Amino acid sequence: MAAASSIGTTIEFYDFFIYGTAAALVFPTVFFPEANGTAGTLASFATFAVAFFARPVGAILFGHFGDVIGRKRTLVWTLLIMGLATVGIGLLPGYETGAFGMFDGGIGIWAPTILVALRFLQGFAVGGEWAGATLLTSEYAPAGKRGLYAMFPQLGPAFAFFLSSLTFLVASLTVGTASDAFLSYGWRIPFILSMALVLVGLWVRLAVAETPVFQQAQAQRAQAPKQAVNRLPFLDAMKFQWKEIVIAGGALASLFSLFYMGTAFLTSFATNPDQMGLSRNFVLTSGMIAAVFFGLSTAASAIYSDRFGRRRVIMVSVIVAVPWSLLLFPILSVGGELAFLIGLIGTLLIFGIAYGPAGALLPEMFQARYRYTGAGMGYNLAGIFGGAIPPLIAVPLIAGPGAIWVGIMLAVLSSVSVLCTYLITETKDADVSAVHPVPVQAHGDEAPELQPA
């Protein structure tokens, strides 16, 4: 169970992160060659942002199937879609360049168009992945240890960031960072290699049994009276727990902004000769080092959340994130490799403190019969607030008034997360079983009030 959840999120986020790395290093040249430096980078990160707007769509659709046909079967499909989309990106010819001897002159405007479509599919799959993976562990976990069990899928992004940085570093060392070979096929290798990881992940996931909580919910649904209303999980989640979805999205917005600014935007910022001008190899190596600190803080915070509570641990992260956001770009402005390494490690360390407990928090906030949908919607709403919008705003801010305004933007987002985290009701002792009855339509249009999960 732990292996199935961890390897799944590792593969899904590996595919997601190599896109972010490529968007920073090569996509402006390969897919947007006619744009100048700033415009090319902005266009590249715009395609990066597309996935975040696709994630809520995936959360709703896969959440529906996860709540109706099961967590396991749904997670097999999310993994397969992500793998095919990622390999497709690796095989996609550029605007003016071919791929592996095909389409030598490129395919013009079709290149960025297809890139956006494949990126949408990546986000669509990830939107359904995270909630299912955390449910796979949290619904198996014994009382008092859900934070520990939910730690395993939360470690996936740390493993994935390490692997994505490693594969790009190997490709860079093999064919050179500035060579035509790297721009032609070197950057494609990490995308194509992901298929091997996907096959391993599918084998592991197919061997896992469905969660006992879902089986309990199925049995409950089968015994429900005929007058019980079979609503769509999405509609039930929105009707009965829309406040929890909004609060979860706001509370985790800081988490997303720190992570994707750290893993994608800072890669572009550090390698840009007009900014820090650091070598690609050093930046990729720094990503591997920072991933270790990220994984350690994720594991520690998840375990401590079983003792101190999810809300309290996450609050530590979002409060610390406010001053750190204001300090980040002044630290980077010092210049040099050490400044970048400190900035990257600090950003991912703070992120990890919030990310660890999130794997247990969101499943605990929602009813079992629409838990996949509700948890996925809250998580991916935060992805839009914190993952999609900040990188897009950051590019023109740095080109205009200055990098310090990026820090101010991140600090504002973290302040919103402080407020939303304050509004969360502690969930570590919540009952996540499917013990609450399926609501029956009452006289009129109102359904009876549900108990908290």
ABEGO torsion letter per residue (X at the ends): XAAAAAAAAAAAAAAAAAAAAAAAAAAAAAABAABBAAAAAAAAAAAAAAAAAAAAAAAAAAAAAAAAAEAAAAAAAAAAAAAAAAAAAAABBBAABBBGGBGAAEAEAAAAAAAAAAAAAAAAAAAAAAAAAAAAAAAABBBGAAAAAAAAAAAAAAAAAAAAAAAAAAAAAAAEAABAAAAAAAAAAAAAAAAAAAAAAAAAAAABBBBAAAAAAAAAAAABBAABBBBBAAAAAAAAAAAAAAAAAAAAAAAAAAAAAAAAAAAAAAABAABAGBBAAAAAAAAAAAAAAAAAAAAAAAAAAAAAEAAAAAAAAAAAAAAAAAAAAAAAAAEEAAAAAAAAAAAAAAAAAAAAAAAAAAAAABBAAAAAAAAAAAAAAAAAAAAAAAAAAAAAAAABAEAAAAAAAAAAAAAAAAAAAAABBBAAABBABBABBBBBBBBEABBBBBBBX
